[in-house]
Amino acid sequence: MTQTTFKVEKRAAEKPKHLRRQGLVPGNIFGKDGSIAVQMPAREFDDLYQEVGETGLIYLAVAGSQKQHPVLVDEVQTDPVDGHYVHVAFKQVALTDKITAEVPVEVMGKFEVPEAVMVVVKDEIEVEALPTDLPEKFEVDVSTLTAIGQMITYKDLHYDRSKVALILGEEGEEEPVVLVQEQREEEPEELPPAPPAEGEEGVAPEGEQPAEGEGKSEEKQSAEGKAPESAKAAAEKPAEK
């Protein structure tokens, strides 16, 4: 469990955007007695955050005060465009009271199961512990996975069970953290049959209709070339003498 001291100053009356232009990050310490507005150098906070994350206990020393505030990083807001820090919220904690926190999962080792994919089901795990006993992370060694269907569950995690309690769901300690699944190839999507092209037999080009009288002329020619049955019979009958 990492414990470190970090110096901050009470926030100036300037607007937050003016502070950020000076390389400072505005923040607040939230506790039972309210909040304290503070500011800190962005680069120094970045180094701190990379080291302790959101589970490392920090003792904030506010300039001009002898009191130190035991806190955790509760929320970090960043600019969606440039990624710069916009605001930091610290949560003050009582060292004698248990708290809940999300502890990150760190995947280690080399995954070498043929024709399979590794699925990380949990990238964070909720725990309950004293602030001084919170684990920084859960390390998961995926090189121990050797076959499809295998998994690493809550019961496989390494931590001090006398000080840390996992917040369990319906599956209890059998809940998977990482599992191995068969690699499936995506079936090609079946396309509907293409409509007949224009000009093919039985299909008139779009926007065109048969020429006027075209069908009628064929019927007329057929009718003209075929004499009525009564007229044909009269012509074949010999003349009376």
C-alpha positions as CSV (number, residue, x, y, z in Angstrom):
1,M,0.0,0.0,0.0
2,T,1.6,3.3,-1.1
3,Q,1.4,6.2,1.2
4,T,2.8,9.5,0.2
5,T,2.7,13.2,1.0
6,F,1.7,15.8,-1.6
7,K,1.7,19.5,-1.2
8,V,-1.1,21.7,-2.5
9,E,-2.1,25.3,-2.1
10,K,-5.4,27.0,-1.3
11,R,-7.0,27.9,-4.6
12,A,-6.6,31.5,-5.7
13,A,-9.6,33.6,-6.6
14,E,-8.7,33.4,-10.3
15,K,-11.1,31.5,-12.6
16,P,-10.1,27.8,-13.2
17,K,-9.3,28.4,-16.9
18,H,-6.8,31.1,-15.9
19,L,-5.2,28.6,-13.5
20,R,-4.9,26.0,-16.2
21,R,-3.1,28.5,-18.4
22,Q,-0.5,28.8,-15.7
23,G,0.0,25.0,-15.6
24,L,-2.1,24.6,-12.4
25,V,-5.0,22.2,-11.8
26,P,-7.9,23.2,-9.6
27,G,-9.2,20.7,-7.1
28,N,-11.3,20.1,-4.0
29,I,-10.9,18.1,-0.8
30,F,-14.3,16.7,0.1
31,G,-14.8,15.6,3.7
32,K,-17.5,15.4,6.4
33,D,-16.9,19.1,7.3
34,G,-17.3,20.4,3.7
35,S,-14.8,21.0,1.0
36,I,-11.5,22.9,0.6
37,A,-10.7,24.5,-2.7
38,V,-7.0,23.8,-3.7
39,Q,-4.7,24.0,-6.6
40,M,-1.5,22.1,-7.6
41,P,1.0,22.0,-10.5
42,A,-0.3,19.8,-13.3
43,R,3.0,18.0,-13.9
44,E,3.4,17.1,-10.2
45,F,-0.1,15.8,-9.9
46,D,0.4,13.7,-13.1
47,D,3.4,12.0,-11.5
48,L,1.4,11.4,-8.3
49,Y,-1.6,10.0,-10.1
50,Q,0.6,7.7,-12.2
51,E,2.1,6.3,-9.0
52,V,-0.9,5.9,-6.7
53,G,-4.0,5.8,-9.0
54,E,-7.3,5.9,-7.1
55,T,-6.4,3.4,-4.4
56,G,-3.2,4.8,-3.0
57,L,-3.5,6.7,0.3
58,I,-2.2,10.3,0.0
59,Y,-1.5,12.8,2.8
60,L,-2.4,16.2,1.4
61,A,-0.4,19.1,3.0
62,V,-2.2,22.4,2.4
63,A,0.2,25.3,2.4
64,G,-0.2,27.5,5.5
65,S,-1.7,24.7,7.6
66,Q,0.0,22.1,9.9
67,K,-2.8,19.6,9.3
68,Q,-2.5,16.8,6.8
69,H,-5.5,15.3,5.1
70,P,-5.6,11.6,4.4
71,V,-7.3,11.3,1.0
72,L,-7.9,9.1,-2.0
73,V,-8.2,10.4,-5.6
74,D,-12.0,10.3,-6.1
75,E,-12.5,11.8,-9.6
76,V,-10.2,13.2,-12.3
77,Q,-11.7,15.3,-15.0
78,T,-9.8,15.8,-18.3
79,D,-10.3,17.8,-21.4
80,P,-11.8,15.6,-24.1
81,V,-9.7,17.3,-26.8
82,D,-6.2,17.7,-25.4
83,G,-6.4,15.4,-22.4
84,H,-5.2,18.1,-20.0
85,Y,-6.4,17.9,-16.4
86,V,-9.5,20.1,-15.7
87,H,-10.3,19.3,-12.1
88,V,-9.4,16.8,-9.3
89,A,-11.6,15.7,-6.5
90,F,-10.0,14.2,-3.4
91,K,-12.0,12.2,-0.9
92,Q,-10.9,12.6,2.7
93,V,-11.1,9.3,4.6
94,A,-10.9,8.2,8.3
95,L,-8.0,5.8,8.8
96,T,-10.0,3.7,11.3
97,D,-13.1,3.3,9.0
98,K,-13.4,0.7,6.3
99,I,-14.2,2.0,2.8
100,T,-15.1,0.5,-0.6
101,A,-13.0,1.1,-3.6
102,E,-12.4,-0.1,-7.2
103,V,-9.1,-1.8,-7.5
104,P,-7.7,-2.2,-11.0
105,V,-6.8,-5.5,-12.6
106,E,-3.4,-5.8,-14.3
107,V,-2.9,-8.6,-16.8
108,M,0.6,-10.1,-16.8
109,G,2.3,-13.0,-18.6
110,K,2.0,-14.2,-22.2
111,F,-1.2,-15.6,-23.5
112,E,-0.5,-18.6,-25.8
113,V,-3.6,-20.7,-26.4
114,P,-3.9,-21.5,-30.1
115,E,-7.2,-20.7,-31.9
116,A,-8.5,-18.9,-28.8
117,V,-9.0,-15.4,-27.5
118,M,-8.5,-14.0,-24.0
119,V,-11.5,-12.1,-22.6
120,V,-10.9,-9.7,-19.7
121,V,-14.3,-9.8,-17.9
122,K,-13.3,-7.5,-15.0
123,D,-10.8,-4.6,-15.3
124,E,-11.7,-3.4,-11.8
125,I,-12.8,-5.3,-8.7
126,E,-14.6,-3.7,-5.8
127,V,-13.2,-4.3,-2.3
128,E,-13.8,-3.2,1.2
129,A,-10.9,-2.5,3.6
130,L,-9.3,0.2,5.7
131,P,-7.7,3.0,3.7
132,T,-4.2,1.8,4.7
133,D,-5.0,-1.7,3.6
134,L,-6.3,-1.1,0.1
135,P,-4.4,-3.1,-2.5
136,E,-3.0,-1.0,-5.3
137,K,-3.9,-3.6,-8.0
138,F,-4.7,-7.2,-8.6
139,E,-2.1,-8.9,-10.8
140,V,-3.4,-11.7,-13.0
141,D,-1.0,-14.1,-14.7
142,V,-2.6,-15.3,-18.0
143,S,0.3,-17.6,-18.9
144,T,-1.3,-20.1,-16.6
145,L,-4.2,-20.4,-19.0
146,T,-3.5,-23.3,-21.4
147,A,-6.9,-24.4,-22.9
148,I,-10.2,-23.1,-24.2
149,G,-12.7,-22.9,-21.4
150,Q,-10.3,-22.2,-18.6
151,M,-10.6,-19.0,-16.5
152,I,-9.2,-17.0,-13.6
153,T,-11.8,-16.3,-11.0
154,Y,-12.1,-14.2,-7.8
155,K,-10.9,-17.2,-5.8
156,D,-7.6,-17.2,-7.7
157,L,-6.7,-13.6,-6.8
158,H,-3.8,-13.0,-4.5
159,Y,-4.4,-10.6,-1.6
160,D,-4.4,-10.4,2.2
161,R,-7.8,-12.0,3.0
162,S,-7.4,-11.0,6.7
163,K,-7.5,-7.3,5.7
164,V,-9.4,-7.1,2.4
165,A,-12.8,-8.3,1.5
166,L,-14.1,-8.7,-2.1
167,I,-17.5,-7.4,-2.9
168,L,-19.1,-10.5,-4.4
169,G,-21.9,-10.8,-6.9
170,E,-24.3,-13.7,-7.5
171,E,-21.6,-16.0,-8.7
172,G,-19.5,-15.5,-5.5
173,E,-15.8,-16.3,-5.8
174,E,-16.5,-18.3,-9.0
175,E,-17.1,-15.0,-10.9
176,P,-14.6,-14.9,-13.8
177,V,-12.0,-12.2,-14.1
178,V,-10.3,-13.5,-17.3
179,L,-11.5,-16.4,-19.5
180,V,-10.5,-18.2,-22.6
181,Q,-12.9,-18.6,-25.5
182,E,-12.7,-20.3,-28.9
183,Q,-11.9,-18.0,-31.7
184,R,-14.8,-17.8,-34.1
185,E,-14.6,-16.7,-37.7
186,E,-17.4,-14.3,-38.7
187,E,-19.7,-15.8,-41.4
188,P,-19.9,-13.7,-44.5
189,E,-23.2,-11.8,-44.8
190,E,-25.5,-13.2,-47.4
191,L,-26.5,-10.6,-49.9
192,P,-30.0,-10.6,-51.6
193,P,-30.1,-11.6,-55.3
194,A,-29.5,-8.7,-57.6
195,P,-32.5,-7.6,-59.7
196,P,-32.4,-8.3,-63.5
197,A,-30.4,-5.8,-65.5
198,E,-32.2,-3.4,-67.8
199,G,-32.6,-4.7,-71.4
200,E,-32.8,-8.4,-70.4
201,E,-35.7,-10.5,-71.8
202,G,-39.0,-9.6,-70.2
203,V,-37.7,-6.4,-68.7
204,A,-38.2,-3.1,-70.3
205,P,-35.7,-0.3,-69.7
206,E,-36.7,1.9,-66.8
207,G,-39.0,4.7,-68.0
208,E,-39.8,3.0,-71.3
209,Q,-43.1,1.4,-72.4
210,P,-43.9,-0.6,-75.5
211,A,-44.4,1.6,-78.6
212,E,-48.0,2.5,-79.2
213,G,-49.8,0.1,-81.5
214,E,-46.9,-2.3,-81.5
215,G,-48.9,-5.1,-79.9
216,K,-52.0,-4.2,-81.7
217,S,-50.4,-4.4,-85.2
218,E,-49.2,-7.9,-84.6
219,E,-52.8,-8.9,-83.6
220,K,-54.2,-7.2,-86.7
221,Q,-51.7,-9.0,-89.1
222,S,-52.7,-12.3,-87.6
223,A,-56.4,-11.5,-88.0
224,E,-55.9,-10.4,-91.6
225,G,-54.0,-13.5,-92.6
226,K,-56.7,-15.8,-91.4
227,A,-60.0,-15.9,-93.3
228,P,-63.2,-16.5,-91.4
229,E,-64.3,-20.2,-91.4
230,S,-67.7,-19.3,-93.1
231,A,-66.0,-17.5,-96.0
232,K,-63.6,-20.4,-96.5
233,A,-66.4,-22.9,-96.6
234,A,-68.3,-20.9,-99.2
235,A,-65.3,-20.6,-101.5
236,E,-64.7,-24.4,-101.5
237,K,-68.4,-25.2,-102.3
238,P,-68.9,-26.0,-106.1
239,A,-71.2,-23.7,-108.0
240,E,-74.7,-25.0,-108.7
241,K,-75.7,-25.6,-112.3
